[in-house]
Amino acid sequence: MIDESTDFGAQVARHLREDQAVWLTVVTPSGKPLPAPVWFWWDGEGTVRVFSLPDTGRVRAIRNNPNVSLNFPGTSSGGDIVILSGEAKIGDDSADVHAPYAEKYAGGFERIGVTAEQFASRYSTPLVIRITKVRGHK
């Protein structure tokens, strides 16, 4: 799906590996988009994981409609655009046992004053997003 041998594929992979937040947009039952910035982890292939509070609009929306998008902010002049479309489902792991996620956000956990275990207890609903389409430009 993401061909890192191309300039654009390398750009996408850089965002997925290095960025700390991405805009996740879900579709509410009434058909409205619901965007929110989220922490995430990419598996290096075609899956992105997000851990959510359990009783949120995003979780209810995904249960109703799995179609989502992930959007990186780009530049103020309209460059570095990366948009990922995907299908989300509720997963079965947690942030504290998902070592790569816990490692990526160790500084974030410290900044907000929680341990990985406390974060996982609160943000206990794993969202597993299978990337289905990638688009954008440099």
N, C-alpha and C positions, 0 to 999 in steps of 0.2 A: 504494500500500500504506500509506504513512504520510501521513496528511492533516494537514499542518501548520496548516491553517486551524481545526482543532478544538483545544480545550485539551489533550486527551490526546495528539493527534498532535504538538503542539508540545512536550509533555513528553518524548515518545519521541525526537524529533529532537534536543532539548537533550542528553539522555543520550548519544545516538550521536555528536554533535559534540564534546561537552565532556569526557565521562568518559575517564579514562586507562586503566581496566581494566573488564572485564566477565567474568562467570563463563560459560565455555563448558562445556556438558555434552554429552558424547557417550555412545553406548550401546556397551558392550563386546560382543564376540562371545558372551559368556555371558549377555547381557541386563542387565547391571548398569550403572547410570549412573556416569559418570566425570567429575566436575566439576573445573575448574581455572580460576584467574584468568588472563586473557590480555590482552595489548595488542591493539588492533584499529583498523581504519580503515573508516569507512562512506563509500560513494560518493555519498551524498545521495539515493539512490533505493532500490533493493532489495537491495544487495549489501554484505556486510561481509567484510573480509579480515583474516586472522590469519596470522602467520608462526611456524612451529613447528620445534622440533628434529626431525630426520627420523625417528629411531627411537624414537617415543614411543607410549604406549598410545592417545593421541588420534588419531594418524595411522593406526594399525592399525584402530582402531574405525571411523573414517570410511571407510576402504577397504571395510570389511565392511558398514557400515550408515550411510548418509548423513544420517540424522535427528539433528539437534542442537537445543539451545536456548541462547540467550544471555540471561542474567539480570543485571539491575542490582540492587545491594544494597538499595535502598529505605531507609526510615527505621526507627529502633528501635521506633516505634509502629505499624509496618505500613502506612505510607503510601508514596507515590511508587514504586509497583510497576510495573515494565516487564519483560515476558517476551516474547522473540522466538523463534518456532520457525522452523526452516529446514532446508534441504538443503545439505550441504557436499560439496565435491569438492576434489581436489588440483589446484591451479592451476599456472601456468607462469611466473609473474613472480617477482621477488625484492624483498626489503625495500629494498635500496640503490638499485634503479632505480625503485621506486615512491615518487616524490617526496613525495606528501602524507603517506604513512606515516612516511617518514624525517623530515619536518618536524615532525610531531606528536610524535614520540618523541626528538627531538634531545636534550632535557634528560635523558631516561631513559637514552639511550646514554651521555651524559657521566657520569651518576650511577653507572652500572655499569662505567665505564672502557673503553668500546669505541667504535669509529667505526661509522657506518652500514654500511660495507663489512664490518667484522668481525662485526657482528650478523647481517647477511644471510648471511654465510658459515656461521655456526653455526646460525641459525634459517632453514634453507634450504628448508623445505617450506611453500609457500604453501597456505593453506586458504581457499577461496572459498565463502562461505555466502550462499545465496539465501534471503532472508527470505520465509516463506510465511504467517506468521500473527503478529499482534501482539495482546497482551492485557495487562491490568493496570488500575490505577486511580491516582487522585491521592492 
